[in-house]
């Protein structure tokens, strides 16, 4: 009789444990993934070894006005290690529009950073002589606004006025934008040796 009660008690405890485990697994599987800067902008995260980018970001931080407490502390310490630590905190924090400027300005790679061996074009005159090349591109060669500019100008029989300014303005905007993946045509038309 005592062993029957012990078995019933053990069986009851097992059922409660299984129920608790099942409830936990159900709740954790239906819980949405945490929306972090890391999950949204995985391609823009600066790796520890990318010293040139960290150096540029530290310079920007020294003259900038961050809102994030970790970045404010890093600004006062003025070291790469303190900046990296603050940025890692932002990477893993819940995504917030309030931190977006800090992330963009001090903790993320931009398109210009992806091609560090080249520089972004400095004026629309850097596109001189490139109309025929640009005109000859297809939708598989260009993307984003560069493709839209191409689509609006490609049927011109001669080099259209203003195409260089449109491309230059887009290149300038992209060069300081958070890197989110390849934009076809960026390297060819927005950078130079």
Backbone as a printed PyTorch tensor [residue, N CA C, xyz], in Angstrom:
tensor([[[  0.8160,  -1.1800,   0.0000],
         [  0.0000,   0.0000,   0.0000],
         [  0.8740,   1.2630,   0.0000]],

        [[  1.9130,   1.2570,   0.8340],
         [  2.8070,   2.4080,   0.9060],
         [  3.5060,   2.6160,  -0.4240]],

        [[  3.8780,   1.4790,  -1.0750],
         [  4.5570,   1.6290,  -2.3590],
         [  3.5930,   2.1310,  -3.4280]],

        [[  2.3000,   1.8000,  -3.3280],
         [  1.3070,   2.2930,  -4.2840],
         [  1.1530,   3.7990,  -4.1330]],

        [[  1.0950,   4.2830,  -2.8730],
         [  0.9850,   5.7270,  -2.6330],
         [  2.2310,   6.4580,  -3.1450]],

        [[  3.3890,   5.8560,  -2.9490],
         [  4.6340,   6.4710,  -3.4160],
         [  4.6310,   6.5700,  -4.9350]],

        [[  4.1640,   5.4870,  -5.6000],
         [  4.1040,   5.5020,  -7.0590],
         [  3.0960,   6.5300,  -7.5560]],

        [[  1.9390,   6.6260,  -6.8810],
         [  0.9420,   7.6270,  -7.2700],
         [  1.5010,   9.0370,  -7.0870]],

        [[  2.1980,   9.2530,  -5.9870],
         [  2.8140,  10.5610,  -5.7310],
         [  3.8620,  10.8880,  -6.7790]],

        [[  4.6600,   9.8900,  -7.1260],
         [  5.6880,  10.0720,  -8.1420],
         [  5.0580,  10.3360,  -9.5010]],

        [[  3.9890,   9.6040,  -9.8110],
         [  3.2890,   9.8010, -11.0830],
         [  2.6810,  11.1890, -11.1540]],

        [[  2.1110,  11.6570, -10.0530],
         [  1.5180,  13.0000, -10.0230],
         [  2.5720,  14.0730, -10.2170]],

        [[  3.7050,  13.8990,  -9.5750],
         [  4.7890,  14.8720,  -9.7080],
         [  5.3160,  14.8820, -11.1400]],

        [[  5.3900,  13.6940, -11.7540],
         [  5.8470,  13.6130, -13.1420],
         [  4.8760,  14.3210, -14.0690]],

        [[  3.5850,  14.1450, -13.8380],
         [  2.5770,  14.7940, -14.6780],
         [  2.6580,  16.3090, -14.5470]],

        [[  2.8400,  16.7880, -13.3120],
         [  2.9660,  18.2300, -13.0960],
         [  4.2190,  18.7440, -13.8020]],

        [[  5.3180,  18.0160, -13.6740],
         [  6.5730,  18.4130, -14.3240],
         [  6.4300,  18.4280, -15.8340]],

        [[  5.8020,  17.4000, -16.3920],
         [  5.6140,  17.3330, -17.8410],
         [  4.7140,  18.4700, -18.3060]],

        [[  3.6660,  18.7330, -17.5220],
         [  2.7660,  19.8340, -17.8730],
         [  3.4880,  21.1710, -17.8490]],

        [[  4.3230,  21.3600, -16.8490],
         [  5.0840,  22.6090, -16.7440],
         [  6.0520,  22.7460, -17.9080]],

        [[  6.7420,  21.6540, -18.2390],
         [  7.6790,  21.6720, -19.3550],
         [  6.9430,  21.9630, -20.6540]],

        [[  5.8130,  21.3070, -20.8550],
         [  5.0290,  21.5380, -22.0670],
         [  4.5650,  22.9840, -22.1630]],

        [[  4.1120,  23.5370, -21.0500],
         [  3.6790,  24.9350, -21.0280],
         [  4.8240,  25.8780, -21.3400]],

        [[  5.9980,  25.5840, -20.7830],
         [  7.1670,  26.4230, -21.0440],
         [  7.5520,  26.3650, -22.5230]],

        [[  7.6070,  25.1420, -23.0670],
         [  7.9770,  24.9940, -24.4710],
         [  6.9760,  25.7000, -25.3730]],

        [[  5.6890,  25.6160, -25.0520],
         [  4.6690,  26.2800, -25.8570],
         [  4.8460,  27.7950, -25.7900]],

        [[  5.0360,  28.3200, -24.5820],
         [  5.1370,  29.7770, -24.4450],
         [  6.4090,  30.3050, -25.0960]],

        [[  7.5180,  29.5560, -25.0060],
         [  8.7530,  30.0540, -25.6070],
         [  8.7310,  29.9100, -27.1220]],

        [[  7.9680,  28.9430, -27.6430],
         [  7.9220,  28.7990, -29.0940],
         [  6.9880,  29.8220, -29.7230]],

        [[  6.0190,  30.3440, -28.9680],
         [  5.1100,  31.3390, -29.5240],
         [  5.5740,  32.7600, -29.2280]],

        [[  6.5940,  32.9010, -28.3840],
         [  7.1310,  34.2210, -28.0620],
         [  7.8920,  34.7300, -29.2780]],

        [[  7.6240,  35.9490, -29.7320],
         [  8.3290,  36.4400, -30.9200],
         [  9.8220,  36.6140, -30.6360]],

        [[ 10.6280,  36.4770, -31.6980],
         [ 12.0670,  36.6930, -31.5460],
         [ 12.2990,  38.1350, -31.1150]],

        [[ 13.3030,  38.3280, -30.3040],
         [ 13.6220,  39.6710, -29.8370],
         [ 14.1240,  40.4930, -31.0220]],

        [[ 13.5350,  41.6420, -31.2190],
         [ 13.8890,  42.5360, -32.3130],
         [ 15.0210,  43.4370, -31.8330]],

        [[ 16.2360,  43.1320, -32.2700],
         [ 17.4150,  43.8820, -31.8420],
         [ 18.0750,  44.5480, -33.0400]],

        [[ 18.9860,  45.4540, -32.7650],
         [ 19.7840,  46.0400, -33.8450],
         [ 20.5820,  44.9350, -34.5340]],

        [[ 21.0590,  43.9650, -33.7550],
         [ 21.8240,  42.8500, -34.3160],
         [ 20.9780,  42.0520, -35.3090]],

        [[ 19.7270,  41.7960, -34.9710],
         [ 18.8780,  41.0060, -35.8660],
         [ 18.4390,  41.8160, -37.0860]],

        [[ 18.2550,  43.1010, -36.9400],
         [ 17.8220,  43.9390, -38.0690],
         [ 18.9590,  44.3030, -39.0120]],

        [[ 20.1270,  44.5450, -38.4640],
         [ 21.2420,  45.0810, -39.2550],
         [ 22.4910,  44.2160, -39.1350]],

        [[ 22.3460,  42.9260, -39.2820],
         [ 23.4740,  42.0130, -39.0750],
         [ 24.6490,  42.3110, -40.0110]],

        [[ 24.3860,  42.7850, -41.2140],
         [ 25.4670,  43.0770, -42.1600],
         [ 26.2170,  44.3640, -41.8200]],

        [[ 25.6260,  45.2020, -40.9950],
         [ 26.2270,  46.5010, -40.6770],
         [ 27.0380,  46.4990, -39.3880]],

        [[ 27.0530,  45.3830, -38.6850],
         [ 27.7850,  45.3380, -37.4180],
         [ 29.2860,  45.3830, -37.6760]],

        [[ 29.9720,  46.2000, -36.9420],
         [ 31.4200,  46.3430, -37.1110],
         [ 32.1010,  45.2470, -36.2990]],

        [[ 32.9560,  44.4870, -36.9620],
         [ 33.6790,  43.4040, -36.2880],
         [ 34.8380,  43.9910, -35.4710]],

        [[ 35.2210,  43.2920, -34.4120],
         [ 36.3130,  43.7580, -33.5430],
         [ 37.5890,  44.0670, -34.3260]],

        [[ 37.8420,  43.2950, -35.3670],
         [ 39.0960,  43.4230, -36.1160],
         [ 39.0880,  44.5680, -37.1390]],

        [[ 37.9680,  45.2370, -37.3310],
         [ 37.8790,  46.2970, -38.3420],
         [ 38.3170,  47.6380, -37.7430]],

        [[ 39.6130,  47.7000, -37.4550],
         [ 40.1880,  48.8380, -36.7380],
         [ 40.0190,  50.1720, -37.4620]],

        [[ 40.1220,  50.1730, -38.7780],
         [ 39.9890,  51.4220, -39.5340],
         [ 38.6020,  52.0250, -39.3440]],

        [[ 37.5830,  51.1650, -39.3960],
         [ 36.2100,  51.6570, -39.2130],
         [ 36.0170,  52.1430, -37.7820]],

        [[ 36.5260,  51.3670, -36.8080],
         [ 36.3930,  51.7900, -35.4070],
         [ 37.0730,  53.1380, -35.1850]],

        [[ 38.2010,  53.3330, -35.8120],
         [ 38.9200,  54.5980, -35.6680],
         [ 38.0840,  55.7640, -36.2140]],

        [[ 37.4610,  55.5520, -37.3810],
         [ 36.5860,  56.5810, -37.9550],
         [ 35.4030,  56.8690, -37.0340]],

        [[ 34.8400,  55.8160, -36.4560],
         [ 33.6780,  55.9860, -35.5730],
         [ 34.0770,  56.7030, -34.2810]],

        [[ 35.2720,  56.4140, -33.7840],
         [ 35.7560,  57.0830, -32.5720],
         [ 35.9570,  58.5780, -32.8390]],

        [[ 36.4660,  58.9100, -34.0120],
         [ 36.6150,  60.3170, -34.3990],
         [ 35.2480,  60.9910, -34.4780]],

        [[ 34.2890,  60.3020, -35.0890],
         [ 32.9250,  60.8490, -35.1810],
         [ 32.3250,  61.0330, -33.7890]],

        [[ 32.5760,  60.0760, -32.9040],
         [ 32.0460,  60.1540, -31.5390],
         [ 32.6370,  61.3440, -30.7870]],

        [[ 33.9150,  61.6090, -31.0010],
         [ 34.5770,  62.6970, -30.2630],
         [ 33.9690,  64.0600, -30.5810]],

        [[ 33.3650,  64.2020, -31.7550],
         [ 32.7320,  65.4740, -32.1230],
         [ 31.2080,  65.3740, -32.1430]],

        [[ 30.6900,  64.1760, -31.8800],
         [ 29.2500,  63.9530, -31.9460],
         [ 28.5410,  64.1790, -30.6240]],

        [[ 27.2330,  63.9810, -30.6720],
         [ 26.3890,  64.1530, -29.4800],
         [ 25.5140,  62.9220, -29.2810]],

        [[ 26.1040,  61.8440, -28.7580],
         [ 25.3170,  60.6210, -28.5690],
         [ 24.2770,  60.7780, -27.4620]],

        [[ 23.2220,  59.9680, -27.5560],
         [ 22.1730,  59.9480, -26.5260],
         [ 22.3560,  58.7640, -25.5830]],

        [[ 22.8930,  57.6750, -26.1160],
         [ 23.0640,  56.4470, -25.3510],
         [ 24.1050,  56.6430, -24.2460]],

        [[ 23.7640,  56.2050, -23.0270],
         [ 24.6650,  56.3800, -21.8780],
         [ 26.0230,  55.7180, -22.1150]],

        [[ 26.0230,  54.5150, -22.6770],
         [ 27.2760,  53.8230, -22.9500],
         [ 28.1620,  54.6010, -23.9120]],

        [[ 27.5490,  55.2120, -24.9300],
         [ 28.3220,  56.0130, -25.8840],
         [ 28.8020,  57.3200, -25.2560]],

        [[ 27.9990,  57.8920, -24.3810],
         [ 28.4310,  59.1070, -23.6750],
         [ 29.6630,  58.7910, -22.8240]],

        [[ 29.6370,  57.6440, -22.1400],
         [ 30.8020,  57.2100, -21.3540],
         [ 32.0020,  56.9500, -22.2630]],

        [[ 31.7550,  56.2970, -23.4130],
         [ 32.8410,  56.0010, -24.3550],
         [ 33.4490,  57.2860, -24.9000]],

        [[ 32.6160,  58.2890, -25.1110],
         [ 33.1250,  59.5810, -25.5950],
         [ 34.0840,  60.1900, -24.5790]],

        [[ 33.7470,  60.1000, -23.2960],
         [ 34.6260,  60.6840, -22.2720],
         [ 35.9220,  59.8860, -22.1280]],

        [[ 35.8680,  58.5710, -22.3460],
         [ 37.0750,  57.7350, -22.2490],
         [ 37.9230,  57.8210, -23.5140]],

        [[ 37.2670,  58.0350, -24.6550],
         [ 37.9300,  58.2020, -25.9500],
         [ 38.8650,  57.0450, -26.3110]],

        [[ 38.3830,  55.8000, -26.1000],
         [ 39.1560,  54.6180, -26.5020],
         [ 38.2900,  53.7200, -27.3790]],

        [[ 38.9440,  52.9970, -28.2700],
         [ 38.2250,  52.0600, -29.1400],
         [ 37.5160,  50.9850, -28.3330]],

        [[ 38.1750,  50.4930, -27.2830],
         [ 37.5620,  49.4370, -26.4690],
         [ 36.2630,  49.9000, -25.8160]],

        [[ 36.2450,  51.1270, -25.3110],
         [ 35.0130,  51.6250, -24.6820],
         [ 33.9200,  51.8310, -25.7300]],

        [[ 34.2980,  52.2430, -26.9350],
         [ 33.3270,  52.3970, -28.0210],
         [ 32.7740,  51.0390, -28.4430]],

        [[ 33.6490,  50.0530, -28.5970],
         [ 33.2100,  48.7050, -28.9730],
         [ 32.2300,  48.1460, -27.9450]],

        [[ 32.5410,  48.3370, -26.6740],
         [ 31.6750,  47.8350, -25.6080],
         [ 30.2990,  48.5040, -25.6720]],

        [[ 30.2750,  49.8110, -25.8610],
         [ 29.0030,  50.5390, -25.9460],
         [ 28.1990,  50.0900, -27.1650]],

        [[ 28.8850,  49.8970, -28.2830],
         [ 28.1920,  49.4670, -29.5040],
         [ 27.6440,  48.0520, -29.3580]],

        [[ 28.3990,  47.1650, -28.7220],
         [ 27.8920,  45.8040, -28.5000],
         [ 26.6310,  45.8380, -27.6490]],

        [[ 26.5780,  46.7490, -26.6940],
         [ 25.3640,  46.9210, -25.8960],
         [ 24.1870,  47.3560, -26.7530]],

        [[ 24.4470,  48.2550, -27.6970],
         [ 23.3840,  48.6970, -28.6090],
         [ 22.9860,  47.5600, -29.5410]],

        [[ 23.9710,  46.8170, -30.0700],
         [ 23.6650,  45.7030, -30.9780],
         [ 22.6610,  44.7410, -30.3550]],

        [[ 22.8340,  44.4590, -29.0710],
         [ 21.9960,  43.4590, -28.4080],
         [ 20.7680,  44.0470, -27.7230]],

        [[ 20.6050,  45.3510, -27.7900],
         [ 19.4360,  45.9680, -27.1610],
         [ 18.2270,  45.8640, -28.0850]],

        [[ 17.0560,  45.9970, -27.4860],
         [ 15.8120,  45.9830, -28.2470],
         [ 15.8430,  47.1460, -29.2350]],

        [[ 15.4330,  46.8890, -30.4810],
         [ 15.4460,  47.9490, -31.4840],
         [ 14.5740,  49.1110, -31.0290]],

        [[ 15.1180,  50.3060, -31.1480],
         [ 14.3960,  51.5120, -30.7500],
         [ 14.7810,  52.6440, -31.6920]],

        [[ 13.7950,  53.3540, -32.1760],
         [ 14.0430,  54.4970, -33.0490],
         [ 14.8770,  55.5500, -32.3140]],

        [[ 14.7530,  55.6040, -30.9850],
         [ 15.5210,  56.5700, -30.1870],
         [ 17.0330,  56.3480, -30.3000]],

        [[ 17.4470,  55.1030, -30.5280],
         [ 18.8770,  54.7870, -30.6270],
         [ 19.3730,  54.7480, -32.0740]],

        [[ 18.4760,  54.9540, -33.0200],
         [ 18.8320,  54.7940, -34.4290],
         [ 19.9760,  55.7170, -34.8550]],

        [[ 19.9250,  56.9840, -34.4780],
         [ 21.0020,  57.9050, -34.8620],
         [ 22.3380,  57.4880, -34.2550]],

        [[ 22.3250,  57.0760, -32.9840],
         [ 23.5620,  56.6120, -32.3490],
         [ 24.1090,  55.3880, -33.0710]],

        [[ 23.2310,  54.4380, -33.3940],
         [ 23.6630,  53.2410, -34.1100],
         [ 24.2530,  53.6240, -35.4610]],

        [[ 23.5460,  54.4410, -36.2170],
         [ 24.0020,  54.8240, -37.5580],
         [ 25.3310,  55.5750, -37.5100]],

        [[ 25.4320,  56.5450, -36.6300],
         [ 26.6060,  57.4230, -36.6270],
         [ 27.8530,  56.8380, -35.9800]],

        [[ 27.6750,  55.9750, -34.9740],
         [ 28.8290,  55.5390, -34.1860],
         [ 29.0600,  54.0300, -34.1500]],

        [[ 28.0720,  53.2320, -34.5650],
         [ 28.1750,  51.7800, -34.3530],
         [ 27.9050,  50.9240, -35.5840]],

        [[ 27.7400,  51.5110, -36.7480],
         [ 27.4230,  50.6880, -37.9200],
         [ 28.3420,  50.9880, -39.0970]],

        [[ 28.4700,  49.9780, -39.9630],
         [ 29.1880,  50.1570, -41.2220],
         [ 28.2670,  50.8680, -42.1960]],

        [[ 28.8590,  51.7250, -43.0020],
         [ 28.1370,  52.3920, -44.0750],
         [ 28.6030,  51.7960, -45.3980]],

        [[ 27.9100,  52.1210, -46.4620],
         [ 28.3090,  51.5960, -47.7710],
         [ 29.7420,  51.9920, -48.1030]],

        [[ 30.1430,  53.2050, -47.7920],
         [ 31.5140,  53.6420, -48.0790],
         [ 32.5420,  52.7810, -47.3500]],

        [[ 32.1860,  52.2490, -46.1850],
         [ 33.1080,  51.4090, -45.4110],
         [ 33.3470,  50.0540, -46.0670]],

        [[ 32.4310,  49.6100, -46.8930],
         [ 32.5570,  48.3010, -47.5390],
         [ 33.6520,  48.2860, -48.5940]],

        [[ 33.9970,  49.4500, -49.1000],
         [ 35.0010,  49.5390, -50.1610],
         [ 36.1170,  50.4700, -49.7050]],

        [[ 36.7590,  50.0990, -48.6190],
         [ 37.7580,  50.9700, -47.9980],
         [ 38.9780,  51.2010, -48.8860]],

        [[ 39.1760,  50.3290, -49.8960],
         [ 40.3110,  50.5220, -50.8000],
         [ 39.9830,  51.5460, -51.8900]],

        [[ 38.7340,  52.0280, -51.9080],
         [ 38.3150,  53.0440, -52.8720],
         [ 37.6790,  54.1910, -52.1080]],

        [[ 37.5390,  55.3190, -52.7780],
         [ 36.8510,  56.4340, -52.1410],
         [ 35.5690,  56.7450, -52.8990]],

        [[ 34.6270,  57.3160, -52.1960],
         [ 33.3630,  57.7030, -52.8090],
         [ 33.6250,  58.8590, -53.7610]],

        [[ 32.9230,  58.8650, -54.8940],
         [ 33.1100,  59.9670, -55.8340],
         [ 32.8160,  61.2840, -55.1210]],

        [[ 33.5610,  62.3180, -55.4950],
         [ 33.4870,  63.5960, -54.7840],
         [ 32.6410,  64.6390, -55.5060]],

        [[ 32.3590,  64.4110, -56.7830],
         [ 31.5750,  65.3720, -57.5680],
         [ 30.9530,  64.6410, -58.7490]],

        [[ 29.9390,  65.2450, -59.3390],
         [ 29.3210,  64.5770, -60.4850],
         [ 30.2680,  64.5040, -61.6820]],

        [[ 31.3070,  65.3390, -61.6830],
         [ 32.2940,  65.2740, -62.7670],
         [ 33.0890,  63.9630, -62.7310]],

        [[ 33.0740,  63.2670, -61.5880],
         [ 33.7240,  61.9540, -61.5140],
         [ 33.0050,  60.9320, -62.3920]],

        [[ 31.8160,  61.2810, -62.8680],
         [ 31.0540,  60.3930, -63.7490],
         [ 31.2450,  60.7470, -65.2250]],

        [[ 32.1130,  61.7220, -65.5120],
         [ 32.3800,  62.0820, -66.9100],
         [ 32.8480,  60.8550, -67.6800]],

        [[ 32.3040,  60.6800, -68.8650],
         [ 32.6910,  59.5630, -69.7210],
         [ 32.0560,  58.2330, -69.3520]],

        [[ 31.1360,  58.2090, -68.4070],
         [ 30.5310,  56.9430, -67.9730],
         [ 29.0890,  56.7600, -68.4550]],

        [[ 28.5710,  57.7160, -69.2460],
         [ 27.1750,  57.6090, -69.6690],
         [ 26.9160,  56.3270, -70.4570]],

        [[ 27.7330,  56.0280, -71.4360],
         [ 27.4980,  54.8390, -72.2750],
         [ 27.5290,  53.5620, -71.4340]],

        [[ 28.4360,  53.5090, -70.4760],
         [ 28.5040,  52.3450, -69.5810],
         [ 27.2330,  52.2600, -68.7460]],

        [[ 26.8130,  53.3860, -68.1800],
         [ 25.5970,  53.4150, -67.3570],
         [ 24.3760,  53.0500, -68.2050]],

        [[ 24.2820,  53.6340, -69.3790],
         [ 23.1480,  53.3810, -70.2780],
         [ 23.0740,  51.9060, -70.6610]],

        [[ 24.2190,  51.2600, -70.8290],
         [ 24.2700,  49.8630, -71.2560],
         [ 23.9280,  48.8470, -70.1730]],

        [[ 23.7450,  49.2980, -68.9610],
         [ 23.4220,  48.3730, -67.8640],
         [ 21.9900,  47.8510, -68.0040]],

        [[ 21.7480,  46.7210, -67.3520],
         [ 20.4070,  46.1310, -67.3380],
         [ 19.9050,  46.0860, -65.8990]],

        [[ 18.6780,  45.6320, -65.7400],
         [ 18.1040,  45.5640, -64.3880],
         [ 18.8430,  44.5620, -63.5080]],

        [[ 19.6070,  43.6640, -64.1000],
         [ 20.3830,  42.7280, -63.2750],
         [ 21.7220,  43.3340, -62.8380]],

        [[ 22.0870,  44.4860, -63.4240],
         [ 23.3490,  45.1510, -63.0840],
         [ 23.1940,  46.2700, -62.0620]],

        [[ 21.9730,  46.7650, -61.8930],
         [ 21.7100,  47.9080, -61.0200],
         [ 20.5500,  47.5910, -60.0920]],

        [[ 20.4890,  48.2860, -58.9670],
         [ 19.3420,  48.1140, -58.0700],
         [ 19.0540,  49.4200, -57.3510]],

        [[ 17.9400,  49.4620, -56.6460],
         [ 17.5630,  50.6340, -55.8670],
         [ 17.3640,  51.8640, -56.7280]],

        [[ 17.7610,  53.0080, -56.1870],
         [ 17.5870,  54.2850, -56.8920],
         [ 18.4470,  54.3550, -58.1520]],

        [[ 19.5910,  53.6860, -58.1560],
         [ 20.4240,  53.6890, -59.3670],
         [ 19.6600,  53.0660, -60.5310]],

        [[ 18.9210,  52.0030, -60.2670],
         [ 18.1040,  51.3750, -61.3060],
         [ 16.9900,  52.3220, -61.7470]],

        [[ 16.3600,  53.0080, -60.8190],
         [ 15.2840,  53.9530, -61.1750],
         [ 15.8170,  55.0790, -62.0580]],

        [[ 16.9930,  55.6020, -61.7300],
         [ 17.6050,  56.6530, -62.5510],
         [ 17.8830,  56.1040, -63.9440]],

        [[ 18.4320,  54.9040, -64.0000],
         [ 18.7240,  54.2610, -65.2800],
         [ 17.4600,  54.1060, -66.1150]],

        [[ 16.4040,  53.5940, -65.4920],
         [ 15.1430,  53.3710, -66.2150],
         [ 14.5810,  54.6840, -66.7640]],

        [[ 14.7520,  55.7690, -66.0380],
         [ 14.1890,  57.0480, -66.4830],
         [ 15.0370,  57.7330, -67.5560]],

        [[ 16.2820,  57.3320, -67.7230],
         [ 17.1880,  58.0300, -68.6460],
         [ 17.7080,  57.1770, -69.8040]],

        [[ 17.5770,  55.8690, -69.7350],
         [ 18.2670,  54.9790, -70.6820],
         [ 17.8300,  55.1250, -72.1390]],

        [[ 16.6390,  55.6340, -72.3800],
         [ 16.1620,  55.7360, -73.7590],
         [ 16.6240,  56.9990, -74.4670]],

        [[ 17.3950,  57.8310, -73.7890],
         [ 17.9100,  59.0530, -74.4110],
         [ 18.9010,  58.6870, -75.5060]],

        [[ 18.7660,  59.3600, -76.6540],
         [ 19.6810,  59.0730, -77.7600],
         [ 21.0570,  59.6860, -77.5060]],

        [[ 21.0940,  60.7490, -76.7180],
         [ 22.3770,  61.3500, -76.3410],
         [ 22.4200,  61.4620, -74.8170]],

        [[ 23.5810,  61.8020, -74.3100],
         [ 23.7280,  61.8880, -72.8510],
         [ 22.7560,  62.9290, -72.2910]],

        [[ 21.8350,  62.4920, -71.4320],
         [ 20.8270,  63.4260, -70.9170],
         [ 21.3960,  64.3680, -69.8540]],

        [[ 20.8440,  65.5660, -69.8370],
         [ 21.2260,  66.5230, -68.8020],
         [ 20.7900,  65.9860, -67.4480]],

        [[ 21.6050,  66.1890, -66.4720],
         [ 21.2140,  65.8990, -65.1040],
         [ 21.4060,  64.4780, -64.6210]],

        [[ 21.7370,  63.5270, -65.4880],
         [ 21.8720,  62.1460, -65.0090],
         [ 23.0220,  62.0210, -64.0190]],

        [[ 24.1200,  62.7440, -64.2870],
         [ 25.2810,  62.6630, -63.3910],
         [ 24.9510,  63.2220, -62.0070]],

        [[ 24.2050,  64.3130, -61.9660],
         [ 23.8260,  64.8920, -60.6710],
         [ 22.9250,  63.9300, -59.9030]],

        [[ 21.9780,  63.2920, -60.5870],
         [ 21.0900,  62.3270, -59.9240],
         [ 21.8880,  61.1560, -59.3430]],

        [[ 22.8020,  60.6210, -60.1460],
         [ 23.6170,  59.4870, -59.6880],
         [ 24.5400,  59.9360, -58.5520]],

        [[ 25.1860,  61.0840, -58.7100],
         [ 26.0790,  61.5830, -57.6610],
         [ 25.3310,  61.7880, -56.3480]],

        [[ 24.1590,  62.4200, -56.4100],
         [ 23.3740,  62.6500, -55.1870],
         [ 23.0070,  61.3370, -54.5130]],

        [[ 22.6440,  60.3380, -55.3110],
         [ 22.3060,  59.0260, -54.7470],
         [ 23.5450,  58.3660, -54.1380]],

        [[ 24.6760,  58.4730, -54.8070],
         [ 25.9240,  57.8990, -54.2830],
         [ 26.3100,  58.5460, -52.9550]],

        [[ 26.1700,  59.8580, -52.8990],
         [ 26.4960,  60.5920, -51.6740],
         [ 25.5990,  60.1310, -50.5230]],

        [[ 24.3160,  59.9820, -50.8040],
         [ 23.3690,  59.5300, -49.7770],
         [ 23.7030,  58.1090, -49.3300]],

        [[ 23.9540,  57.2230, -50.2910],
         [ 24.2510,  55.8270, -49.9630],
         [ 25.5400,  55.6800, -49.1670]],

        [[ 26.5380,  56.4740, -49.4890],
         [ 27.8500,  56.3080, -48.8440],
         [ 27.7800,  56.4560, -47.3310]],

        [[ 26.8120,  57.2270, -46.8360],
         [ 26.6740,  57.4110, -45.3890],
         [ 25.4620,  56.6700, -44.8240]],

        [[ 24.8760,  55.7930, -45.6310],
         [ 23.7330,  54.9930, -45.1740],
         [ 24.2260,  53.7030, -44.5400]],

        [[ 23.4390,  53.1640, -43.6300],
         [ 23.7620,  51.8930, -42.9840],
         [ 23.8270,  50.8000, -44.0410]],

        [[ 24.9020,  50.0160, -44.0200],
         [ 25.0650,  48.9340, -44.9870],
         [ 24.0520,  47.8300, -44.7070]],

        [[ 23.2290,  47.5330, -45.7180],
         [ 22.2120,  46.4910, -45.5670],
         [ 22.3140,  45.4280, -46.6540]],

        [[ 23.4080,  45.4030, -47.3650],
         [ 23.5850,  44.4330, -48.4370],
         [ 23.9420,  45.1570, -49.7240]],

        [[ 24.3220,  44.3790, -50.7070],
         [ 24.7910,  44.9390, -51.9670],
         [ 23.7240,  45.7810, -52.6590]],

        [[ 24.1450,  46.9180, -53.1560],
         [ 23.3310,  47.7010, -54.0790],
         [ 24.0840,  47.6340, -55.3960]],

        [[ 23.4930,  46.9460, -56.3420],
         [ 24.1630,  46.7320, -57.6230],
         [ 24.4250,  48.0650, -58.3110]],

        [[ 25.6650,  48.2440, -58.7330],
         [ 26.0880,  49.4600, -59.4020],
         [ 26.7920,  50.4410, -58.4810]],

        [[ 26.6560,  50.2540, -57.1730],
         [ 27.2720,  51.2000, -56.2320],
         [ 28.7880,  51.2560, -56.4250]],

        [[ 29.4280,  50.1090, -56.4150],
         [ 30.8890,  50.0960, -56.5070],
         [ 31.3580,  50.6830, -57.8400]],

        [[ 30.6690,  50.3540, -58.9210],
         [ 31.0990,  50.8090, -60.2440],
         [ 30.9020,  52.3080, -60.4520]],

        [[ 29.7830,  52.8450, -59.9700],
         [ 29.4700,  54.2400, -60.2610],
         [ 29.6670,  55.1980, -59.0830]],

        [[ 29.7620,  54.6900, -57.8910],
         [ 29.8500,  55.5670, -56.7140],
         [ 31.2370,  55.6210, -56.0930]],

        [[ 32.1610,  54.8160, -56.5780],
         [ 33.5090,  54.8170, -56.0070],
         [ 34.5520,  55.0310, -57.0930]],

        [[ 35.7310,  55.4380, -56.6670],
         [ 36.8640,  55.6100, -57.5790],
         [ 38.1330,  55.2180, -56.8440]],

        [[ 39.2010,  55.0010, -57.5950],
         [ 40.4820,  54.6210, -56.9780],
         [ 41.1030,  55.7720, -56.2500]]])
